[in-house]
């Protein structure tokens, strides 16, 4: 409850270790985010919240696709925006 953010957030991943420069570049893929399930360090991916892309674009639950722990959207109103920039 103390870890709140006010703004637009998409594709949050939490890793069990610090990624090196090449691994970070792999995520950003020249401006088109890559699929973290296929990342070279996927075994070290602890949590990945797609921010609505896997939740049918509605509701308040943000599913952790790694299964560690779901999040909750709140606000006035909490909204899902279609996948941006797309191409996962």
C-alpha beads as a LAMMPS data file, in Angstrom:
LAMMPS data file: protein, C-alpha beads

88 atoms
87 bonds

1 atom types
1 bond types

-500.0 500.0 xlo xhi
-500.0 500.0 ylo yhi
-500.0 500.0 zlo zhi

Masses

1 110.0

Atoms # bond

1 1 1 0.000 0.000 0.000
2 1 1 2.943 2.355 0.347
3 1 1 4.312 1.838 -3.186
4 1 1 2.033 4.074 -5.231
5 1 1 2.610 5.776 -8.567
6 1 1 0.606 8.518 -10.217
7 1 1 1.026 8.454 -13.988
8 1 1 1.152 6.256 -17.074
9 1 1 3.137 3.041 -16.623
10 1 1 3.546 0.117 -19.001
11 1 1 5.484 -3.151 -18.936
12 1 1 7.065 -3.282 -15.477
13 1 1 9.579 -6.048 -14.870
14 1 1 11.420 -6.871 -11.642
15 1 1 14.608 -8.912 -11.904
16 1 1 16.451 -10.874 -9.191
17 1 1 19.747 -9.256 -10.222
18 1 1 21.047 -6.156 -11.952
19 1 1 21.023 -6.478 -15.745
20 1 1 24.098 -5.560 -17.753
21 1 1 24.003 -2.990 -20.558
22 1 1 23.441 -5.533 -23.318
23 1 1 20.528 -7.091 -21.415
24 1 1 18.929 -3.673 -20.877
25 1 1 19.333 -2.853 -24.588
26 1 1 17.685 -6.181 -25.409
27 1 1 14.574 -5.069 -23.473
28 1 1 14.277 -1.753 -25.299
29 1 1 15.027 -3.242 -28.729
30 1 1 15.520 0.095 -30.548
31 1 1 12.276 1.546 -29.175
32 1 1 10.061 -1.542 -29.504
33 1 1 10.010 -3.383 -26.167
34 1 1 10.772 -7.073 -26.420
35 1 1 8.840 -9.955 -24.891
36 1 1 10.454 -10.599 -21.509
37 1 1 9.480 -14.289 -21.664
38 1 1 12.018 -14.606 -24.497
39 1 1 14.708 -12.393 -22.947
40 1 1 18.180 -13.921 -22.555
41 1 1 17.899 -13.389 -18.756
42 1 1 14.286 -14.634 -18.467
43 1 1 15.319 -17.108 -15.749
44 1 1 16.120 -14.096 -13.528
45 1 1 12.785 -12.325 -14.172
46 1 1 10.913 -12.346 -10.854
47 1 1 7.790 -10.343 -11.741
48 1 1 6.355 -8.881 -14.940
49 1 1 3.260 -6.737 -14.954
50 1 1 2.014 -6.108 -18.513
51 1 1 -0.264 -3.358 -17.150
52 1 1 -3.507 -4.589 -18.653
53 1 1 -2.258 -6.292 -21.803
54 1 1 -3.105 -9.679 -20.261
55 1 1 -6.212 -8.519 -18.361
56 1 1 -8.658 -7.852 -21.224
57 1 1 -8.191 -4.094 -20.806
58 1 1 -10.634 -3.784 -17.925
59 1 1 -10.936 -4.100 -14.152
60 1 1 -8.491 -3.149 -11.442
61 1 1 -6.209 -6.202 -11.237
62 1 1 -2.832 -6.079 -12.959
63 1 1 -1.701 -9.671 -13.426
64 1 1 1.891 -10.636 -12.711
65 1 1 2.563 -12.979 -15.624
66 1 1 5.452 -14.539 -13.649
67 1 1 3.007 -15.413 -10.862
68 1 1 4.782 -13.666 -7.976
69 1 1 2.017 -11.220 -7.066
70 1 1 -0.734 -9.289 -8.821
71 1 1 -1.128 -5.520 -8.508
72 1 1 -4.172 -3.280 -8.201
73 1 1 -5.056 -0.218 -10.261
74 1 1 -6.755 2.620 -8.444
75 1 1 -7.578 6.220 -9.193
76 1 1 -10.278 8.280 -10.760
77 1 1 -10.712 6.215 -12.828
78 1 1 -7.962 3.638 -13.275
79 1 1 -7.776 2.932 -16.994
80 1 1 -6.144 0.464 -19.321
81 1 1 -4.883 1.811 -22.630
82 1 1 -4.417 -0.544 -25.552
83 1 1 -0.952 -2.051 -25.876
84 1 1 1.607 0.611 -26.710
85 1 1 3.686 0.517 -28.871
86 1 1 2.496 -2.966 -29.758
87 1 1 4.153 -5.909 -31.392
88 1 1 4.721 -8.312 -28.492

Bonds

1 1 1 2
2 1 2 3
3 1 3 4
4 1 4 5
5 1 5 6
6 1 6 7
7 1 7 8
8 1 8 9
9 1 9 10
10 1 10 11
11 1 11 12
12 1 12 13
13 1 13 14
14 1 14 15
15 1 15 16
16 1 16 17
17 1 17 18
18 1 18 19
19 1 19 20
20 1 20 21
21 1 21 22
22 1 22 23
23 1 23 24
24 1 24 25
25 1 25 26
26 1 26 27
27 1 27 28
28 1 28 29
29 1 29 30
30 1 30 31
31 1 31 32
32 1 32 33
33 1 33 34
34 1 34 35
35 1 35 36
36 1 36 37
37 1 37 38
38 1 38 39
39 1 39 40
40 1 40 41
41 1 41 42
42 1 42 43
43 1 43 44
44 1 44 45
45 1 45 46
46 1 46 47
47 1 47 48
48 1 48 49
49 1 49 50
50 1 50 51
51 1 51 52
52 1 52 53
53 1 53 54
54 1 54 55
55 1 55 56
56 1 56 57
57 1 57 58
58 1 58 59
59 1 59 60
60 1 60 61
61 1 61 62
62 1 62 63
63 1 63 64
64 1 64 65
65 1 65 66
66 1 66 67
67 1 67 68
68 1 68 69
69 1 69 70
70 1 70 71
71 1 71 72
72 1 72 73
73 1 73 74
74 1 74 75
75 1 75 76
76 1 76 77
77 1 77 78
78 1 78 79
79 1 79 80
80 1 80 81
81 1 81 82
82 1 82 83
83 1 83 84
84 1 84 85
85 1 85 86
86 1 86 87
87 1 87 88
